[in-house]
Amino acid sequence: MLLIDDMEEVRIDKYLWSIRVYKTRSEATDACKGGKIRLNGGDVKPSKTVKVGDVLVARKGPVTYTYRVLQLIDKRQGAKLVPIYAENLTPQEELDKLRAPVETFFLKRDRGTGRPTKKDRRQMDSLWGNLSFDVPDDIAERFASDFGLDDFDDSTDSYDDDDL
């Protein structure tokens, strides 16, 4: 275990890798470059340094993880030692997204059967049409805000279902 008492700052990509947020340092670097990491509310570059007491926000898939820096470290640690260096502040609502059911639909076709015929295609389309994709309001609102659709109102659609 390498404890760094005399260091005052560590690169953010190295720290994220050290506390096991990312499997590789290059993944941590790419996340910083991609805008998925925030430090104390601001975007960061991979070379930005972290200090004790800083709050890190890392977006991985649907979940936004939040950590507080407790101690600095620049070598990767075992999972059991991570709480010594970083406090996980992630709200339970974010962690619940990991357990959310994923609805997928896959039509299996036998190998070598070739392209679907017109009749097969119509059957597949009718199966798709019978599926319900009800999205909970909170997820729909978050999606709309993430993509700038806050002003979207589906009651003012300019087309009729018959036009489709």
C-alpha positions in Angstrom: 0.0 0.0 0.0 1.5 3.3 -1.1 0.2 6.2 0.9 1.3 9.6 -0.4 1.4 12.0 2.5 3.9 14.4 1.0 2.0 14.9 -2.3 -0.4 17.7 -2.6 -1.9 16.9 -6.0 -2.2 14.0 -8.5 -3.4 14.0 -12.1 -7.1 13.3 -12.3 -6.7 10.5 -14.9 -4.2 8.7 -12.7 -6.4 9.2 -9.6 -9.5 7.8 -11.3 -7.5 4.7 -12.4 -6.0 4.3 -9.0 -9.3 4.2 -7.2 -10.7 1.8 -9.8 -13.3 4.0 -11.4 -11.7 2.9 -14.8 -9.9 -0.3 -15.7 -7.1 1.4 -17.6 -5.5 4.8 -17.3 -6.2 5.4 -21.0 -9.9 4.8 -20.4 -9.7 7.5 -17.6 -7.9 9.8 -20.0 -10.5 9.3 -22.7 -13.3 10.0 -20.2 -11.7 13.3 -19.3 -11.3 14.2 -22.9 -14.9 13.2 -23.7 -16.3 15.5 -21.0 -17.5 12.6 -18.8 -15.6 13.8 -15.8 -16.2 16.9 -13.7 -14.1 18.2 -10.8 -15.8 20.5 -8.4 -18.5 21.3 -11.0 -16.2 22.1 -13.9 -15.0 20.1 -16.9 -11.4 18.8 -16.8 -8.5 17.8 -19.0 -6.6 14.6 -18.1 -3.7 16.6 -16.7 -5.9 18.5 -14.2 -4.7 17.8 -10.6 -6.9 16.7 -7.8 -6.4 17.7 -4.1 -7.8 16.3 -0.9 -11.4 17.4 -0.4 -12.2 17.7 -4.2 -15.5 16.2 -5.5 -15.3 14.2 -8.7 -18.3 13.3 -10.9 -17.8 10.5 -13.4 -20.5 9.6 -15.9 -20.3 5.9 -16.9 -23.2 4.7 -19.0 -26.5 5.6 -17.5 -25.0 6.2 -14.0 -23.3 9.3 -12.7 -20.9 8.4 -9.9 -19.8 11.0 -7.3 -16.6 10.7 -5.2 -14.9 12.9 -2.6 -11.1 12.7 -2.5 -10.0 11.6 1.0 -6.3 10.9 0.3 -4.1 11.1 -2.7 -2.8 8.0 -4.4 -1.0 7.4 -7.7 -0.8 3.6 -7.7 -3.7 1.3 -8.4 -5.1 -0.2 -5.2 -7.2 -3.2 -4.4 -10.9 -2.8 -4.2 -11.0 -3.2 -0.4 -8.6 -0.3 0.0 -10.5 2.2 -2.2 -12.6 3.6 0.7 -9.4 4.8 2.3 -8.7 7.1 -0.7 -12.2 8.1 -2.0 -15.6 8.4 -0.4 -18.5 7.3 -2.7 -21.2 10.0 -2.6 -23.3 8.5 -5.4 -27.0 8.8 -4.6 -29.0 5.6 -4.4 -31.2 6.7 -7.3 -28.2 6.6 -9.6 -27.1 3.2 -8.3 -30.7 1.9 -8.9 -30.2 2.6 -12.6 -27.8 -0.4 -12.7 -30.6 -2.7 -11.7 -33.1 -1.3 -14.2 -34.5 -3.9 -16.6 -33.2 -3.7 -20.1 -35.9 -4.4 -22.7 -34.5 -6.0 -25.8 -36.1 -7.8 -28.6 -34.2 -10.1 -30.9 -35.6 -12.2 -33.7 -33.6 -15.4 -34.1 -33.3 -16.7 -37.6 -31.8 -20.1 -38.4 -28.4 -19.9 -40.0 -28.5 -20.2 -43.8 -32.1 -19.3 -44.2 -31.2 -16.2 -46.2 -33.0 -12.9 -46.3 -36.5 -12.7 -44.9 -39.3 -12.9 -47.5 -41.9 -10.2 -47.8 -44.3 -12.4 -45.8 -41.6 -12.9 -43.1 -40.9 -9.2 -43.0 -44.6 -8.4 -42.5 -44.8 -10.9 -39.6 -41.7 -9.3 -38.0 -43.2 -5.9 -38.4 -46.5 -7.0 -36.8 -44.5 -8.3 -33.8 -42.7 -5.0 -33.5 -46.1 -3.2 -33.7 -47.5 -5.2 -30.9 -44.7 -4.4 -28.5 -45.2 -1.6 -26.0 -42.3 0.8 -25.3 -43.8 2.8 -22.4 -41.0 5.0 -21.0 -41.4 6.2 -17.4 -41.9 10.0 -17.2 -38.8 10.6 -15.2 -36.6 8.9 -17.8 -38.4 10.6 -20.7 -37.9 14.0 -19.0 -34.2 13.4 -18.4 -33.7 12.2 -22.0 -35.5 15.4 -23.2 -33.4 17.7 -21.1 -30.1 15.9 -22.1 -30.9 16.4 -25.7 -32.3 19.9 -25.5 -35.9 18.9 -26.0 -37.3 20.7 -23.0 -39.7 22.7 -25.1 -41.0 19.6 -26.8 -44.8 19.1 -26.5 -46.2 16.0 -28.2 -49.7 17.4 -28.1 -48.8 19.9 -30.8 -47.6 17.4 -33.4 -48.2 18.7 -36.9 -48.9 15.3 -38.4 -51.6 12.7 -38.1 -51.1 9.0 -37.6 -52.8 8.5 -41.0 -49.9 10.4 -42.7 -47.4 7.8 -41.6 
